[in-house]
């Protein structure tokens, strides 16, 4: 196996540098986007209490970093949701389908006791493979 160039992508959040993590990492044709919440660059949680809107905000942030890494939403092959109330699944999935209804990546949704901040209802991570194309299911 050959060597692959690694690129780190930041969202600009101050805690990324302080803790030592990246919003996304690109290695070869893979783009891995770490757990993403609706916290904005000022450290404020956007759309507290609104599962649908938090999910939309997260996917907007994910789409932005994918674009910067040379990927698109159609390159996404895996989506993982961590939610504090799985009973609100329809709200999360309503926003999810706005991005991925036609792409159909594999997904996991798991309920967790808590996320980093009490206002967070959902945290999402994705994996994408560049230089793929969408084919019909087999």
N, C-alpha and C positions, 0 to 999 in steps of 0.2 A: 504494500500500500504506500502510495506516495505521500509527500508532505502537503498539507493544505495551509494556505494563508488564513490567519485568524484576524477578524476585525471586530472590535467592540463598538457598540452604539449606545450612547447615553441619551437620556431624556432631558438632562440638565438639572435633575433634582439634586439638591445639595447632599442628600443622604447617600446617593450612589457613590460619590467620591469618599465620603466619610466611612461608610461601611465596606466599600470595595466590591461593588457589583455593577453590572451593565444592564440596560433595558433589554438589549439583544446582543447575541453573538452570532457572527457569520463565519462558518468554516466550510470551505469548498462551496458546494451548492446548497448547504443546509443553513437555515436561519432559525435560531431558537430564541423565542421571545419569553423572557421571564415573567413571573407573576406580576400582573398589571392591575392597578386599581383606578378609581376615579379621582385620586388625589391630584390636584393641579400643581403647577410649578411654584406656587406660593405656599404649598403645604396644606391647602384646604381641601377637604373632601367635598366634591361636587355632587349634587343631587342626593343629599342624605334622605334616607327613607324610601327612595324611588328605585326599585330593582331594575326596571326597564331602562330608565335613563342612565343609571350607573353603567349598565352593560353597554349601552350605545357609546358612552364616553370612552369606555375601555377599548372598544373595537375601533373607534376613531384614532386613539393613541397607537394601537397595534398596527393599524393600516399605515399610519405615518412612519413608524420605524421600519416596517416591511419595505416601504417604498425607498427609504434611505438606504436600505441594505440591498436594493436591486430585485426585490421580490414583489409579488402582488398577492391579494387575497386568494386568487385562484391557485396559488402555489401552496396554500396551507393544507397540510395532510393530517394534523392532529390539533384538537382544541381541548383544553382541560379547564373546567370550572370548579372553583372552590366557593361554596355558598354557605351563608349562615342560616338559611331557611329554604330547604329544598321544596317546601310547599309553594314557593313562589316560582317554581320552575317555568311555568308558562310565560312569566314576565321576562326571565332571562332568555328563553328560547325565542320569544317574539323578536327581540333585538338581534339575537344570533342569526335568525333566518334572513334578516335584511342584508347580511353580508355573505352567508354561506349556503343558502337554500339550494343553489345550483351546483356549488362546489362539492358539497357532501363529504367533508373530512370526517375522520373518526372523532368521536367526542366522549368525554367523561365528565360527569357532574357528581361531585361529592359534597356532602354537607359536612361542615367543620364547626367546632365549638365556637371559634372566634377567628377573626382576621386581625391584622396589625392595629387597626383602629376600630372602635365600636361602631362608627358610622359606616364602615365598609360592609356592604351586603354581599359583594362578589369580588373575586380576584380571578383573573384568567391568564393562562399561558398558552402559546401556540408554537407549532413547529411547521416550517415551510421548506419545500425542496424546489429550488430554482431549476430552470431548464426541463420542466415537466409540462405536459399539456393535459387538459381535462379530457378523459376518455369516458365512454359509456360504461356503466357497471357490467361486470361479467357474471 
